[in-house]
Amino acid sequence: MKALALTLSVAAALALAACASDKSGTSSSGGTSGSTTSEIKQDSKDSWLTTKVKSALAADVGLKTLTGINVDTSGSVVTLKGSVDTAANKSHAEQVARGVEGVTSVKNELAVQAKQ
């Protein structure tokens, strides 16, 4: 099951990276733009790191049933948003995200809300 989740996550990351890539390196004004290329590369890196964190959360036995966690990445900083059912799960999700290679910092904005 873990292998399937990881495989699907990798496939999704590659698809996102392919959608974000612009091999021409041209800006909307028609000229070449190194910053556009570097932005695309950073977006691809962000997508890849987001996918790795989501995969780690999905593979974790204690967290895989939680569906209310959203992951955003900017550089090597990951932000967790959404809701979880306990403070322990909030803390655990942060620990799992911190354990992913490439993550240097985690902003834990998860809200604790009891299941209804």
OpenMM code with the backbone's topology and positions (N, CA, C; nanometers):
from openmm import Vec3, app, unit

residues = "MET LYS ALA LEU ALA LEU THR LEU SER VAL ALA ALA ALA LEU ALA LEU ALA ALA CYS ALA SER ASP LYS SER GLY THR SER SER SER GLY GLY THR SER GLY SER THR THR SER GLU ILE LYS GLN ASP SER LYS ASP SER TRP LEU THR THR LYS VAL LYS SER ALA LEU ALA ALA ASP VAL GLY LEU LYS THR LEU THR GLY ILE ASN VAL ASP THR SER GLY SER VAL VAL THR LEU LYS GLY SER VAL ASP THR ALA ALA ASN LYS SER HIS ALA GLU GLN VAL ALA ARG GLY VAL GLU GLY VAL THR SER VAL LYS ASN GLU LEU ALA VAL GLN ALA LYS GLN".split()
positions = [
    Vec3(0.0825, -0.1192, 0.0000),
    Vec3(0.0000, 0.0000, 0.0000),
    Vec3(0.0870, 0.1257, 0.0000),
    Vec3(0.1946, 0.1225, 0.0810),
    Vec3(0.2849, 0.2375, 0.0847),
    Vec3(0.3495, 0.2593, -0.0508),
    Vec3(0.3885, 0.1505, -0.1142),
    Vec3(0.4538, 0.1608, -0.2439),
    Vec3(0.3587, 0.2214, -0.3466),
    Vec3(0.2326, 0.1825, -0.3422),
    Vec3(0.1341, 0.2372, -0.4345),
    Vec3(0.1151, 0.3863, -0.4099),
    Vec3(0.1029, 0.4264, -0.2834),
    Vec3(0.0858, 0.5681, -0.2500),
    Vec3(0.2067, 0.6486, -0.2959),
    Vec3(0.3255, 0.5956, -0.2723),
    Vec3(0.4472, 0.6651, -0.3134),
    Vec3(0.4553, 0.6752, -0.4651),
    Vec3(0.4222, 0.5679, -0.5347),
    Vec3(0.4254, 0.5680, -0.6804),
    Vec3(0.3280, 0.6701, -0.7373),
    Vec3(0.2071, 0.6730, -0.6816),
    Vec3(0.1083, 0.7701, -0.7277),
    Vec3(0.1533, 0.9126, -0.6991),
    Vec3(0.2149, 0.9334, -0.5840),
    Vec3(0.2631, 1.0664, -0.5490),
    Vec3(0.3747, 1.1114, -0.6427),
    Vec3(0.4651, 1.0215, -0.6735),
    Vec3(0.5743, 1.0540, -0.7656),
    Vec3(0.5183, 1.0859, -0.9041),
    Vec3(0.4211, 1.0075, -0.9484),
    Vec3(0.3602, 1.0323, -1.0794),
    Vec3(0.2917, 1.1680, -1.0820),
    Vec3(0.2232, 1.2019, -0.9734),
    Vec3(0.1561, 1.3322, -0.9660),
    Vec3(0.2580, 1.4456, -0.9680),
    Vec3(0.3671, 1.4292, -0.8963),
    Vec3(0.4703, 1.5327, -0.8931),
    Vec3(0.5317, 1.5532, -1.0313),
    Vec3(0.5578, 1.4434, -1.1001),
    Vec3(0.6147, 1.4544, -1.2336),
    Vec3(0.5169, 1.5213, -1.3298),
    Vec3(0.3894, 1.4902, -1.3148),
    Vec3(0.2882, 1.5529, -1.3994),
    Vec3(0.2810, 1.7028, -1.3721),
    Vec3(0.2854, 1.7394, -1.2441),
    Vec3(0.2832, 1.8814, -1.2087),
    Vec3(0.4072, 1.9527, -1.2619),
    Vec3(0.5211, 1.8892, -1.2489),
    Vec3(0.6447, 1.9495, -1.2974),
    Vec3(0.6399, 1.9674, -1.4488),
    Vec3(0.5842, 1.8693, -1.5175),
    Vec3(0.5751, 1.8785, -1.6633),
    Vec3(0.4818, 1.9912, -1.7049),
    Vec3(0.3729, 2.0076, -1.6307),
    Vec3(0.2788, 2.1156, -1.6618),
    Vec3(0.3415, 2.2524, -1.6369),
    Vec3(0.4278, 2.2596, -1.5379),
    Vec3(0.4868, 2.3880, -1.5006),
    Vec3(0.6075, 2.4241, -1.5863),
    Vec3(0.6629, 2.3279, -1.6582),
    Vec3(0.7861, 2.3579, -1.7316),
    Vec3(0.7568, 2.4308, -1.8613),
    Vec3(0.8466, 2.5221, -1.8949),
    Vec3(0.8365, 2.6009, -2.0176),
    Vec3(0.9729, 2.5968, -2.0830),
    Vec3(0.9914, 2.5058, -2.1733),
    Vec3(1.1215, 2.4843, -2.2333),
    Vec3(1.1690, 2.6024, -2.3174),
    Vec3(1.0770, 2.6877, -2.3627),
    Vec3(1.1176, 2.7979, -2.4498),
    Vec3(1.1907, 2.9068, -2.3744),
    Vec3(1.1631, 2.9241, -2.2446),
    Vec3(1.2301, 3.0264, -2.1660),
    Vec3(1.1913, 3.1669, -2.2064),
    Vec3(1.0757, 3.1835, -2.2715),
    Vec3(1.0331, 3.3162, -2.3128),
    Vec3(0.9304, 3.3711, -2.2167),
    Vec3(0.9337, 3.5024, -2.2011),
    Vec3(0.8355, 3.5685, -2.1163),
    Vec3(0.7178, 3.6110, -2.2013),
    Vec3(0.6145, 3.6650, -2.1387),
    Vec3(0.4966, 3.7066, -2.2130),
    Vec3(0.5270, 3.8231, -2.3062),
    Vec3(0.6367, 3.8943, -2.2828),
    Vec3(0.6720, 4.0054, -2.3707),
    Vec3(0.7485, 3.9592, -2.4942),
    Vec3(0.7774, 3.8303, -2.5033),
    Vec3(0.8432, 3.7763, -2.6212),
    Vec3(0.9916, 3.7570, -2.6049),
    Vec3(1.0550, 3.8174, -2.5041),
    Vec3(1.1978, 3.8022, -2.4836),
    Vec3(1.2281, 3.6850, -2.3932),
    Vec3(1.3549, 3.6486, -2.3874),
    Vec3(1.3917, 3.5406, -2.2977),
    Vec3(1.4043, 3.5959, -2.1570),
    Vec3(1.3735, 3.5128, -2.0620),
    Vec3(1.3754, 3.5595, -1.9241),
    Vec3(1.4338, 3.4513, -1.8348),
    Vec3(1.5505, 3.4781, -1.7816),
    Vec3(1.6127, 3.3843, -1.6892),
    Vec3(1.5320, 3.3701, -1.5622),
    Vec3(1.4666, 3.4785, -1.5192),
    Vec3(1.3886, 3.4705, -1.3962),
    Vec3(1.2665, 3.3814, -1.4140),
    Vec3(1.2079, 3.3799, -1.5336),
    Vec3(1.0943, 3.2919, -1.5589),
    Vec3(1.1379, 3.1471, -1.5483),
    Vec3(1.2522, 3.1158, -1.6043),
    Vec3(1.3039, 2.9800, -1.5963),
    Vec3(1.3340, 2.9413, -1.4528),
    Vec3(1.3947, 3.0320, -1.3774),
    Vec3(1.4266, 2.9987, -1.2384),
    Vec3(1.2994, 2.9869, -1.1548),
    Vec3(1.1962, 3.0667, -1.1873),
    Vec3(1.0684, 3.0546, -1.1164),
    Vec3(1.0049, 2.9190, -1.1439),
    Vec3(1.0128, 2.8737, -1.2672),
    Vec3(0.9572, 2.7439, -1.3030),
    Vec3(1.0323, 2.6333, -1.2302),
    Vec3(1.1638, 2.6439, -1.2261),
    Vec3(1.2429, 2.5434, -1.1544),
    Vec3(1.2057, 2.5418, -1.0071),
    Vec3(1.1881, 2.6607, -0.9462),
    Vec3(1.1513, 2.6672, -0.8049),
    Vec3(1.0115, 2.6097, -0.7835),
    Vec3(0.9191, 2.6382, -0.8751),
    Vec3(0.7846, 2.5828, -0.8644),
    Vec3(0.7887, 2.4307, -0.8710),
    Vec3(0.8740, 2.3768, -0.9574),
    Vec3(0.8877, 2.2316, -0.9686),
    Vec3(0.9450, 2.1729, -0.8403),
    Vec3(1.0439, 2.2406, -0.7832),
    Vec3(1.1023, 2.1941, -0.6570),
    Vec3(0.9986, 2.2003, -0.5457),
    Vec3(0.9200, 2.3091, -0.5428),
    Vec3(0.8157, 2.3228, -0.4415),
    Vec3(0.7119, 2.2111, -0.4554),
    Vec3(0.6719, 2.1834, -0.5795),
    Vec3(0.5737, 2.0767, -0.6044),
    Vec3(0.6278, 1.9417, -0.5600),
    Vec3(0.7541, 1.9187, -0.5891),
    Vec3(0.8155, 1.7910, -0.5522),
    Vec3(0.8202, 1.7766, -0.3999),
    Vec3(0.8597, 1.8814, -0.3293),
    Vec3(0.8671, 1.8753, -0.1837),
    Vec3(0.7273, 1.8600, -0.1235),
    Vec3(0.6299, 1.9297, -0.1794),
    Vec3(0.4912, 1.9145, -0.1337),
    Vec3(0.4468, 1.7699, -0.1484),
    Vec3(0.4777, 1.7096, -0.2621),
    Vec3(0.4408, 1.5705, -0.2870),
    Vec3(0.5090, 1.4766, -0.1880),
    Vec3(0.6359, 1.5017, -0.1597),
    Vec3(0.7075, 1.4173, -0.0639),
    Vec3(0.6448, 1.4267, 0.0747),
    Vec3(0.6060, 1.5475, 0.1168),
    Vec3(0.5442, 1.5650, 0.2487),
    Vec3(0.4071, 1.4973, 0.2513),
    Vec3(0.3272, 1.5169, 0.1467),
    Vec3(0.1959, 1.4528, 0.1408),
    Vec3(0.2092, 1.3009, 0.1447),
    Vec3(0.3085, 1.2487, 0.0751),
    Vec3(0.3322, 1.1037, 0.0745),
    Vec3(0.3696, 1.0546, 0.2137),
    Vec3(0.4546, 1.1300, 0.2823),
    Vec3(0.4959, 1.0917, 0.4175),
    Vec3(0.3765, 1.0927, 0.5126),
    Vec3(0.2913, 1.1941, 0.4997),
    Vec3(0.1724, 1.2009, 0.5849),
    Vec3(0.0778, 1.0853, 0.5537),
    Vec3(0.0607, 1.0541, 0.4250),
    Vec3(-0.0292, 0.9456, 0.3852),
    Vec3(0.0244, 0.8090, 0.4269),
    Vec3(0.1561, 0.7947, 0.4299),
    Vec3(0.2166, 0.6661, 0.4649),
    Vec3(0.2206, 0.6437, 0.6150),
    Vec3(0.2061, 0.7502, 0.6935),
    Vec3(0.2118, 0.7368, 0.8389),
    Vec3(0.0828, 0.6724, 0.8896),
    Vec3(0.0974, 0.5635, 0.9633),
    Vec3(-0.0172, 0.4867, 1.0107),
    Vec3(-0.1135, 0.5732, 1.0911),
    Vec3(-0.0631, 0.6605, 1.1757),
    Vec3(-0.1495, 0.7420, 1.2596),
    Vec3(-0.2169, 0.8565, 1.1875),
    Vec3(-0.1659, 0.8945, 1.0699),
    Vec3(-0.2190, 1.0114, 1.0005),
    Vec3(-0.2886, 0.9797, 0.8692),
    Vec3(-0.2748, 0.8572, 0.8194),
    Vec3(-0.3251, 0.8302, 0.6849),
    Vec3(-0.4763, 0.8404, 0.6728),
    Vec3(-0.5483, 0.8345, 0.7842),
    Vec3(-0.6931, 0.8488, 0.7767),
    Vec3(-0.7369, 0.9947, 0.7821),
    Vec3(-0.6437, 1.0852, 0.8083),
    Vec3(-0.6771, 1.2273, 0.8127),
    Vec3(-0.6733, 1.2845, 0.6721),
    Vec3(-0.7807, 1.3479, 0.6313),
    Vec3(-0.7871, 1.4029, 0.4967),
    Vec3(-0.7918, 1.5555, 0.4971),
    Vec3(-0.7919, 1.6159, 0.6154),
    Vec3(-0.8062, 1.7601, 0.6236),
    Vec3(-0.6755, 1.8369, 0.6258),
    Vec3(-0.5644, 1.7742, 0.5884),
    Vec3(-0.4349, 1.8417, 0.5918),
    Vec3(-0.3952, 1.8836, 0.4503),
    Vec3(-0.3740, 2.0138, 0.4346),
    Vec3(-0.3238, 2.0677, 0.3078),
    Vec3(-0.1785, 2.1080, 0.3272),
    Vec3(-0.0979, 2.0873, 0.2252),
    Vec3(0.0446, 2.1167, 0.2318),
    Vec3(0.0804, 2.2189, 0.1255),
    Vec3(0.1438, 2.3267, 0.1671),
    Vec3(0.1952, 2.4282, 0.0751),
    Vec3(0.3449, 2.4394, 0.0989),
    Vec3(0.4202, 2.4639, -0.0084),
    Vec3(0.5653, 2.4739, 0.0028),
    Vec3(0.6146, 2.5991, -0.0672),
    Vec3(0.7072, 2.6672, -0.0012),
    Vec3(0.7754, 2.7809, -0.0607),
    Vec3(0.9234, 2.7658, -0.0262),
    Vec3(1.0021, 2.7327, -0.1267),
    Vec3(1.1430, 2.7023, -0.1012),
    Vec3(1.1503, 2.5718, -0.0240),
    Vec3(1.2117, 2.5753, 0.0925),
    Vec3(1.2196, 2.4548, 0.1751),
    Vec3(1.1311, 2.4672, 0.2986),
    Vec3(1.0405, 2.5671, 0.2976),
    Vec3(0.9495, 2.5891, 0.4095),
    Vec3(0.8132, 2.5314, 0.3745),
    Vec3(0.7647, 2.4411, 0.4590),
    Vec3(0.6369, 2.3747, 0.4383),
    Vec3(0.5349, 2.4335, 0.5348),
    Vec3(0.4148, 2.4620, 0.4834),
    Vec3(0.3061, 2.5103, 0.5672),
    Vec3(0.1949, 2.4061, 0.5668),
    Vec3(0.1551, 2.3648, 0.6864),
    Vec3(0.0445, 2.2707, 0.7029),
    Vec3(-0.0799, 2.3505, 0.7387),
    Vec3(-0.1873, 2.3302, 0.6631),
    Vec3(-0.3133, 2.3996, 0.6875),
    Vec3(-0.4256, 2.2978, 0.6892),
    Vec3(-0.5376, 2.3388, 0.7479),
    Vec3(-0.6532, 2.2507, 0.7528),
    Vec3(-0.6875, 2.2189, 0.8964),
    Vec3(-0.7454, 2.1017, 0.9166),
    Vec3(-0.7851, 2.0644, 1.0522),
    Vec3(-0.7558, 1.9179, 1.0802),
    Vec3(-0.7302, 1.8915, 1.2074),
    Vec3(-0.7101, 1.7561, 1.2584),
    Vec3(-0.7971, 1.7406, 1.3820),
    Vec3(-0.8136, 1.6166, 1.4280),
    Vec3(-0.9055, 1.5929, 1.5384),
    Vec3(-0.8446, 1.6063, 1.6778),
    Vec3(-0.7123, 1.6014, 1.6883),
    Vec3(-0.6502, 1.6135, 1.8206),
    Vec3(-0.5215, 1.6949, 1.8133),
    Vec3(-0.4825, 1.7481, 1.9282),
    Vec3(-0.3558, 1.8217, 1.9360),
    Vec3(-0.2383, 1.7277, 1.9095),
    Vec3(-0.2536, 1.6023, 1.9504),
    Vec3(-0.1471, 1.5036, 1.9268),
    Vec3(-0.1263, 1.4825, 1.7767),
    Vec3(-0.2350, 1.4752, 1.6992),
    Vec3(-0.2221, 1.4595, 1.5539),
    Vec3(-0.1627, 1.5839, 1.4898),
    Vec3(-0.1940, 1.7005, 1.5437),
    Vec3(-0.1356, 1.8251, 1.4934),
    Vec3(0.0154, 1.8213, 1.5103),
    Vec3(0.0599, 1.7847, 1.6277),
    Vec3(0.2029, 1.7768, 1.6572),
    Vec3(0.2704, 1.6682, 1.5743),
    Vec3(0.2029, 1.5540, 1.5624),
    Vec3(0.2599, 1.4410, 1.4887),
    Vec3(0.2749, 1.4757, 1.3397),
    Vec3(0.1761, 1.5445, 1.2836),
    Vec3(0.1845, 1.5838, 1.1422),
    Vec3(0.3053, 1.6750, 1.1201),
    Vec3(0.3285, 1.7660, 1.2140),
    Vec3(0.4442, 1.8548, 1.2032),
    Vec3(0.5740, 1.7753, 1.2093),
    Vec3(0.5815, 1.6781, 1.2997),
    Vec3(0.7024, 1.5960, 1.3125),
    Vec3(0.7286, 1.5178, 1.1847),
    Vec3(0.6228, 1.4621, 1.1263),
    Vec3(0.6384, 1.3863, 1.0020),
    Vec3(0.6895, 1.4780, 0.8909),
    Vec3(0.6312, 1.5975, 0.8801),
    Vec3(0.6745, 1.6925, 0.7762),
    Vec3(0.8204, 1.7334, 0.7964),
    Vec3(0.8600, 1.7579, 0.9210),
    Vec3(0.9989, 1.7958, 0.9501),
    Vec3(1.0972, 1.6848, 0.9126),
    Vec3(1.0514, 1.5613, 0.9151),
    Vec3(1.1370, 1.4471, 0.8853),
    Vec3(1.1601, 1.4231, 0.7372),
    Vec3(1.0932, 1.4977, 0.6525),
    Vec3(1.1087, 1.4795, 0.5083),
    Vec3(1.2358, 1.5511, 0.4615),
    Vec3(1.3152, 1.4797, 0.3841),
    Vec3(1.4394, 1.5365, 0.3333),
    Vec3(1.4101, 1.6590, 0.2473),
    Vec3(1.4793, 1.7681, 0.2752),
    Vec3(1.4613, 1.8915, 0.2001),
    Vec3(1.3806, 1.9963, 0.2754),
    Vec3(1.3084, 1.9544, 0.3785),
    Vec3(1.2291, 2.0483, 0.4581),
    Vec3(1.3197, 2.1093, 0.5646),
    Vec3(1.3274, 2.2425, 0.5667),
    Vec3(1.4093, 2.3093, 0.6681),
    Vec3(1.3239, 2.3706, 0.7783),
    Vec3(1.1968, 2.3971, 0.7469),
    Vec3(1.1097, 2.4602, 0.8450),
    Vec3(0.9652, 2.4219, 0.8164),
    Vec3(0.8847, 2.4122, 0.9244),
    Vec3(0.7430, 2.3801, 0.9098),
    Vec3(0.6611, 2.4844, 0.9837),
    Vec3(0.5663, 2.5432, 0.9130),
    Vec3(0.4688, 2.6334, 0.9751),
    Vec3(0.3419, 2.5503, 0.9959),
    Vec3(0.3104, 2.5254, 1.1220),
    Vec3(0.1956, 2.4407, 1.1527),
    Vec3(0.0740, 2.5291, 1.1821),
    Vec3(-0.0118, 2.5431, 1.0819),
    Vec3(-0.1327, 2.6232, 1.0945),
    Vec3(-0.2564, 2.5349, 1.1034),
    Vec3(-0.2365, 2.4094, 1.1434),
    Vec3(-0.3491, 2.3170, 1.1571),
    Vec3(-0.4363, 2.3577, 1.2747),
    Vec3(-0.5665, 2.3497, 1.2538),
    Vec3(-0.6628, 2.3762, 1.3608),
    Vec3(-0.7080, 2.2428, 1.4196),
    Vec3(-0.7259, 2.2385, 1.5508),
    Vec3(-0.7752, 2.1182, 1.6163),
    Vec3(-0.9262, 2.1311, 1.6293),
    Vec3(-0.9973, 2.0401, 1.5629),
    Vec3(-1.1434, 2.0394, 1.5668),
    Vec3(-1.1895, 1.8961, 1.5878),
    Vec3(-1.2691, 1.8762, 1.6925),
    Vec3(-1.3207, 1.7419, 1.7215),
    Vec3(-1.4092, 1.6957, 1.6069),
    Vec3(-1.4043, 1.5637, 1.5782),
    Vec3(-1.4906, 1.5080, 1.4740),
    Vec3(-1.6352, 1.5202, 1.5170),
    Vec3(-1.7203, 1.5472, 1.4187),
    Vec3(-1.8623, 1.5624, 1.4500),
    Vec3(-1.9420, 1.4468, 1.3985),
] * unit.nanometer
topology = app.Topology()
chain = topology.addChain("A")
for resn in residues:
    res = topology.addResidue(resn, chain)
    for name in ("N", "CA", "C"):
        topology.addAtom(name, app.Element.getBySymbol(name[0]), res)
